[in-house]
Amino acid sequence: MVVDSHLVLGGDPVGAGVGLGALGPLPVAQMIALGPLPDAQMIALGLLPDAQLIANGLVFSSIIVLGSVGLSLVYDIADFPNFAHGDLMTVGAYATLAVGGFYVALPFPVAVVVGTAAATAVAVGTHWLVFDRMDVGPLELLIASIGVAFVYRAVLMQAFTSGSQSYDVGGRSPIPALRTVFDVALTYRQLVILAATVLLVVGLHVFLQYTTMGRKMRATSANGSLAKVSGIRTGRVVLVMWVVGGVLAAVGGVFLGLETLVRPRMGFDLLLVLFAAVILGGIGSVYGAMLGGVVIGMVHELTPWIPLVPTRYDKALAFLIMILILLVRPSGIMGGGTSR
């Protein structure tokens, strides 16, 4: 397409040595003057997010989904917001690090399995030793979960120091084929994160919809008292809920450590984002938490594309989107029970 050399975009004439991508989004009048544009040119002009931002958003959304689903399960069945859930993700990341090179050098896939099992055991143990013994309401359990989070963090700092660690595993290089065809720098690590998240989400769906225990969890979610008088062993349901939530949190923590660094506050720093995903999707809805996690994660990573919004406000923008959606749908996108 030939553009008049006198047309000024963002203050600089086209062809004056300034790349189109640096000009930022165009005013409406100039968009009309340019006429219809192919998608590639719209991306270059800042009118559409590029594929790299979308890929980054999908990877970050995967981590948020794994964390928020476990948080939603606890909120729905155990009936309290677990503020230790973010630190449980950290426990999973550090447990994997411990057997993946810090103390014992197991192959990384084996280390992930062992670390996930250890974090799940911590979640179940915390339920037995703390939450199950407290005959109190949701507010008291919330406060207790904050204390549990501090205990988790203190133990990790004592065992691993307060510094940042990283996994000694490869897969940091971008996949050449994806970079050539789609111009996306997606690493092998990130591809594994995406694939594993899809498998876990599909597995959770099958478990909730087509297994006896899954149906019991949905019944307990809908009405715990009625489920109990109907003969459902709700204590066992709660135990399975902690196992499922612990597994998802641990794997999410490992993936977060792969994407960033393993550090004591990594899960805690993500906690508000997880709660935002749960609230946005609808408190008590596992599928809503999944959808909320995707929305929050994508908005968080697409912030560089939005004009006049510095990238340091990525979390604030995600919360703003959450508030706007809740103004339209106060119960969340899919407000309801576990079965929804």
Backbone torsions as a table, in degrees:
resi	resn	phi	psi	omega
1	MET	NA	133.7	179.9
2	VAL	-97.0	130.0	-179.0
3	VAL	-114.0	138.9	178.2
4	ASP	-55.3	129.6	-176.6
5	SER	-67.0	-13.6	178.8
6	HIS	-89.5	-7.3	179.9
7	LEU	-72.5	129.7	-177.0
8	VAL	-106.4	127.2	177.9
9	LEU	-113.7	116.3	177.5
10	GLY	62.9	23.0	174.9
11	GLY	97.9	-7.5	-178.1
12	ASP	-122.7	135.4	176.8
13	PRO	-65.2	143.8	175.4
14	VAL	-63.6	134.5	179.7
15	GLY	91.6	5.6	-179.3
16	ALA	-90.5	18.8	176.4
17	GLY	94.0	5.7	179.2
18	VAL	-104.8	124.8	179.6
19	GLY	-68.3	150.1	-177.7
20	LEU	-61.5	-35.4	-178.8
21	GLY	-64.5	-22.7	-178.0
22	ALA	-86.0	-7.0	-174.3
23	LEU	-82.2	-17.7	-179.5
24	GLY	79.3	175.4	-180.0
25	PRO	-59.9	146.4	-175.0
26	LEU	-92.5	149.4	170.7
27	PRO	-63.4	157.6	-175.1
28	VAL	-61.2	-40.8	-178.2
29	ALA	-60.3	-41.0	-179.6
30	GLN	-72.2	-32.1	175.9
31	MET	-63.1	-41.5	178.7
32	ILE	-64.8	-40.7	-179.2
33	ALA	-62.7	-34.5	-179.0
34	LEU	-75.0	-24.7	-178.1
35	GLY	78.1	-176.2	-179.3
36	PRO	-59.0	137.9	-178.7
37	LEU	-121.1	145.4	170.9
38	PRO	-63.5	158.4	-178.4
39	ASP	-57.0	-40.4	-177.4
40	ALA	-60.6	-41.8	179.3
41	GLN	-71.7	-33.2	177.3
42	MET	-65.0	-38.1	176.1
43	ILE	-64.4	-44.9	-179.9
44	ALA	-61.7	-34.0	-178.7
45	LEU	-84.9	-1.1	178.5
46	GLY	85.8	13.4	-178.5
47	LEU	-86.8	-21.2	176.4
48	LEU	-132.1	146.5	176.2
49	PRO	-67.5	143.9	179.5
50	ASP	-80.7	169.2	-174.1
51	ALA	-64.0	-30.4	-178.9
52	GLN	-64.6	-43.0	178.5
53	LEU	-64.2	-39.3	179.1
54	ILE	-65.8	-41.8	178.2
55	ALA	-63.0	-44.4	177.5
56	ASN	-60.3	-39.8	179.5
57	GLY	-64.3	-39.2	179.4
58	LEU	-66.0	-39.8	179.6
59	VAL	-66.0	-47.5	179.8
60	PHE	-65.4	-37.7	178.0
61	SER	-62.0	-35.9	179.2
62	SER	-59.7	-43.2	179.1
63	ILE	-66.1	-42.8	179.9
64	ILE	-64.1	-40.9	-179.8
65	VAL	-60.3	-47.2	-178.7
66	LEU	-61.8	-40.6	179.5
67	GLY	-72.4	-41.6	-174.2
68	SER	-73.0	-31.0	179.2
69	VAL	-64.7	-45.7	177.1
70	GLY	-62.0	-40.7	178.2
71	LEU	-63.6	-40.1	179.0
72	SER	-65.7	-39.7	178.6
73	LEU	-59.9	-46.5	180.0
74	VAL	-63.7	-45.2	179.8
75	TYR	-59.7	-38.1	-173.9
76	ASP	-79.3	-46.2	-172.8
77	ILE	-94.7	-45.4	178.8
78	ALA	-81.5	-13.3	171.5
79	ASP	66.9	39.9	170.4
80	PHE	-157.6	149.0	177.1
81	PRO	-78.2	117.6	-175.9
82	ASN	-87.7	99.7	-179.4
83	PHE	-75.7	-2.4	175.6
84	ALA	-92.5	0.2	-174.2
85	HIS	-65.7	-40.4	177.9
86	GLY	-61.4	-41.7	178.8
87	ASP	-71.3	-24.4	173.2
88	LEU	-66.2	-35.9	172.8
89	MET	-60.5	-40.8	178.2
90	THR	-63.9	-39.5	177.6
91	VAL	-58.9	-44.1	178.3
92	GLY	-61.8	-40.4	179.5
93	ALA	-65.1	-43.9	-178.2
94	TYR	-73.9	-34.6	177.3
95	ALA	-63.1	-38.9	175.2
96	THR	-66.4	-41.3	178.0
97	LEU	-62.2	-38.0	-177.2
98	ALA	-61.2	-41.1	-177.8
99	VAL	-99.0	0.5	-179.8
100	GLY	-105.9	17.1	176.6
101	GLY	144.8	-24.2	-177.0
102	PHE	-74.7	-47.1	176.8
103	TYR	-113.2	-44.8	-179.5
104	VAL	-127.5	140.7	-176.5
105	ALA	-103.9	79.1	173.6
106	LEU	-88.8	156.9	172.4
107	PRO	-55.8	144.8	-170.4
108	PHE	-60.0	-43.3	177.4
109	PRO	-58.2	-39.8	177.3
110	VAL	-66.7	-39.7	178.8
111	ALA	-61.8	-37.6	178.2
112	VAL	-63.5	-43.3	179.4
113	VAL	-63.8	-46.0	-179.8
114	VAL	-65.5	-44.3	179.3
115	GLY	-63.5	-39.4	177.5
116	THR	-64.4	-42.0	178.1
117	ALA	-63.3	-40.7	179.6
118	ALA	-64.5	-44.3	179.9
119	ALA	-65.6	-37.7	177.3
120	THR	-64.3	-40.0	176.8
121	ALA	-63.0	-38.0	176.6
122	VAL	-63.6	-42.0	179.3
123	ALA	-63.0	-46.2	179.5
124	VAL	-66.1	-42.0	178.4
125	GLY	-62.1	-39.5	177.5
126	THR	-64.0	-40.4	176.8
127	HIS	-59.7	-48.4	-178.0
128	TRP	-67.1	-43.4	-173.2
129	LEU	-82.7	-26.3	-173.2
130	VAL	-119.2	-70.5	-168.8
131	PHE	-66.2	-41.5	-176.5
132	ASP	-69.7	-22.9	-178.1
133	ARG	-89.0	-6.5	-177.1
134	MET	-98.8	108.9	178.7
135	ASP	-88.5	68.9	-175.2
136	VAL	-135.3	178.5	-178.4
137	GLY	-88.4	-179.7	-177.5
138	PRO	-59.0	-36.9	-178.0
139	LEU	-64.8	-43.5	179.4
140	GLU	-66.6	-38.0	177.1
141	LEU	-66.4	-36.8	175.8
142	LEU	-58.9	-48.0	-180.0
143	ILE	-63.1	-40.2	178.3
144	ALA	-62.9	-37.6	-179.6
145	SER	-65.9	-32.0	175.4
146	ILE	-63.5	-43.1	176.6
147	GLY	-62.5	-40.2	177.5
148	VAL	-61.2	-40.1	178.9
149	ALA	-60.8	-42.7	178.2
150	PHE	-63.3	-37.7	178.9
151	VAL	-65.7	-47.4	176.8
152	TYR	-52.0	-50.3	-174.2
153	ARG	-64.6	-41.4	-179.1
154	ALA	-64.1	-41.5	179.4
155	VAL	-64.4	-43.4	179.4
156	LEU	-63.4	-41.3	179.2
157	MET	-66.5	-33.8	177.9
158	GLN	-70.1	-36.6	-176.0
159	ALA	-84.1	-29.7	-172.5
160	PHE	-124.9	3.8	-174.3
161	THR	70.9	172.4	-176.9
162	SER	-91.5	0.3	-179.6
163	GLY	-78.7	169.6	179.2
164	SER	-84.7	144.1	178.2
165	GLN	-124.6	166.7	176.1
166	SER	-140.7	153.5	178.8
167	TYR	-77.4	136.3	177.6
168	ASP	-87.8	74.7	-177.9
169	VAL	-144.2	148.3	-177.8
170	GLY	-80.2	-156.7	178.5
171	GLY	86.6	18.5	-178.9
172	ARG	-84.1	-17.3	-175.5
173	SER	-80.8	142.7	176.3
174	PRO	-62.9	149.6	178.4
175	ILE	-75.4	117.9	-173.7
176	PRO	-56.7	-41.2	-176.5
177	ALA	-63.0	-42.2	-179.6
178	LEU	-67.9	-35.1	-179.9
179	ARG	-70.1	-36.1	-179.2
180	THR	-73.3	-44.8	-173.6
181	VAL	-81.6	-46.6	-173.0
182	PHE	-108.3	-3.7	-177.0
183	ASP	57.0	43.6	-179.7
184	VAL	-123.0	127.3	177.4
185	ALA	-90.4	82.1	179.0
186	LEU	-107.4	121.1	-176.4
187	THR	-82.6	166.9	176.6
188	TYR	-63.2	-35.7	176.6
189	ARG	-58.8	-47.6	-177.4
190	GLN	-66.4	-36.0	177.0
191	LEU	-63.8	-39.4	176.9
192	VAL	-64.7	-41.1	178.5
193	ILE	-59.7	-46.2	179.9
194	LEU	-63.3	-47.5	-177.2
195	ALA	-65.9	-43.9	-179.0
196	ALA	-65.4	-37.2	178.7
197	THR	-65.0	-43.1	177.6
198	VAL	-59.9	-44.6	179.7
199	LEU	-62.6	-42.4	-179.6
200	LEU	-67.2	-41.0	179.9
201	VAL	-66.1	-44.3	177.6
202	VAL	-63.3	-41.6	177.9
203	GLY	-61.8	-40.6	178.0
204	LEU	-65.4	-40.2	177.8
205	HIS	-60.6	-47.1	179.0
206	VAL	-61.3	-42.3	-179.3
207	PHE	-62.2	-46.6	-176.6
208	LEU	-70.2	-35.0	-172.2
209	GLN	-93.2	-27.5	-168.1
210	TYR	-125.3	6.8	176.6
211	THR	-115.7	157.3	-179.8
212	THR	-62.8	-44.9	179.8
213	MET	-65.1	-37.3	177.4
214	GLY	-61.2	-42.7	177.8
215	ARG	-65.8	-35.7	176.6
216	LYS	-65.8	-38.8	177.3
217	MET	-63.6	-40.5	179.4
218	ARG	-66.6	-38.8	178.4
219	ALA	-66.8	-41.8	178.2
220	THR	-64.9	-36.6	177.5
221	SER	-63.9	-42.3	-177.5
222	ALA	-68.1	-43.7	-179.1
223	ASN	-160.9	98.2	-175.8
224	GLY	-62.7	-41.1	-178.9
225	SER	-65.7	-44.7	179.2
226	LEU	-65.6	-38.2	178.0
227	ALA	-62.5	-37.2	-178.3
228	LYS	-68.5	-44.8	-179.5
229	VAL	-73.0	-16.3	177.6
230	SER	-83.4	-2.2	176.9
231	GLY	102.8	0.1	178.5
232	ILE	-76.4	130.7	179.1
233	ARG	-81.2	89.6	-173.5
234	THR	-65.1	-26.6	176.9
235	GLY	-61.9	-41.5	177.7
236	ARG	-68.1	-36.7	177.6
237	VAL	-60.8	-44.7	179.2
238	VAL	-63.0	-39.0	178.5
239	LEU	-62.0	-46.1	178.6
240	VAL	-63.3	-36.9	177.7
241	MET	-59.6	-42.1	178.2
242	TRP	-66.9	-35.8	177.8
243	VAL	-64.5	-48.9	-179.6
244	VAL	-62.4	-47.3	179.2
245	GLY	-62.4	-37.8	179.0
246	GLY	-66.4	-41.5	178.8
247	VAL	-62.1	-49.1	-178.2
248	LEU	-64.0	-40.3	179.6
249	ALA	-65.3	-42.7	-178.8
250	ALA	-64.1	-45.7	179.4
251	VAL	-64.4	-41.3	176.4
252	GLY	-60.7	-38.0	177.5
253	GLY	-65.8	-40.1	177.1
254	VAL	-62.7	-44.2	179.9
255	PHE	-64.1	-38.2	177.3
256	LEU	-64.2	-38.8	176.9
257	GLY	-66.2	-34.5	176.4
258	LEU	-67.3	-36.8	-177.3
259	GLU	-78.7	-31.8	-177.7
260	THR	-121.8	-116.4	174.7
261	LEU	-138.5	156.6	177.0
262	VAL	-88.3	116.3	-178.7
263	ARG	-145.6	157.9	-171.8
264	PRO	-61.1	-29.6	-176.1
265	ARG	-99.2	9.4	-173.4
266	MET	-61.3	-45.2	-179.8
267	GLY	-72.3	-39.3	179.3
268	PHE	-63.4	-39.4	179.2
269	ASP	-66.0	-21.4	-180.0
270	LEU	-94.0	-8.0	-169.6
271	LEU	-60.5	-45.5	-178.5
272	LEU	-63.9	-35.3	176.7
273	VAL	-65.3	-38.4	177.4
274	LEU	-63.8	-44.8	178.3
275	PHE	-62.9	-37.6	177.7
276	ALA	-60.9	-42.2	179.2
277	ALA	-64.2	-42.3	180.0
278	VAL	-64.8	-45.5	-178.9
279	ILE	-67.9	-41.5	179.1
280	LEU	-62.3	-43.9	-179.5
281	GLY	-70.8	-26.1	-177.2
282	GLY	117.2	114.3	-178.0
283	ILE	-59.2	128.4	-179.7
284	GLY	94.5	1.5	179.5
285	SER	-115.5	113.6	178.1
286	VAL	-65.0	-43.5	179.6
287	TYR	-68.7	-32.5	174.1
288	GLY	-64.6	-38.9	177.3
289	ALA	-63.3	-37.3	176.4
290	MET	-62.3	-49.3	-178.7
291	LEU	-65.5	-41.6	177.4
292	GLY	-62.1	-37.3	177.8
293	GLY	-64.2	-38.7	178.5
294	VAL	-66.5	-44.9	-178.7
295	VAL	-62.4	-49.7	-178.1
296	ILE	-63.4	-43.5	-179.2
297	GLY	-64.5	-41.5	-179.7
298	MET	-67.7	-44.0	179.0
299	VAL	-61.6	-40.8	-179.5
300	HIS	-58.8	-43.3	-175.8
301	GLU	-87.2	-18.7	179.3
302	LEU	-88.2	2.1	-179.2
303	THR	-55.2	-40.7	179.7
304	PRO	-59.0	-22.5	-179.3
305	TRP	-80.6	-22.5	-174.5
306	ILE	-81.7	125.0	-176.5
307	PRO	-66.5	147.1	174.2
308	LEU	66.8	10.6	178.7
309	VAL	-116.9	107.8	178.4
310	PRO	-61.5	149.8	-177.2
311	THR	-65.2	-21.4	179.6
312	ARG	-68.8	-11.7	179.1
313	TYR	-98.7	22.9	-176.3
314	ASP	-61.5	-43.9	179.7
315	LYS	-68.9	-39.2	178.5
316	ALA	-62.1	-39.7	179.7
317	LEU	-66.0	-39.2	178.2
318	ALA	-61.4	-41.7	178.1
319	PHE	-68.1	-34.9	177.8
320	LEU	-63.3	-44.0	177.2
321	ILE	-61.2	-40.8	178.1
322	MET	-59.1	-45.7	-179.0
323	ILE	-63.5	-43.2	-179.3
324	LEU	-62.5	-41.7	179.4
325	ILE	-67.7	-39.2	-179.9
326	LEU	-67.8	-26.7	175.5
327	LEU	-65.5	-31.8	178.5
328	VAL	-86.3	-42.2	178.8
329	ARG	-125.6	89.3	-175.6
330	PRO	-59.3	-26.5	-179.6
331	SER	-87.5	2.9	-177.7
332	GLY	93.6	172.5	-176.0
333	ILE	-61.4	-42.7	-177.6
334	MET	-133.0	48.6	-178.2
335	GLY	-54.9	132.2	-177.6
336	GLY	161.0	-152.9	-176.4
337	GLY	-100.0	-175.4	-177.7
338	THR	-60.9	-31.3	-177.5
339	SER	-72.7	-12.9	-175.9
340	ARG	-95.0	NA	NA
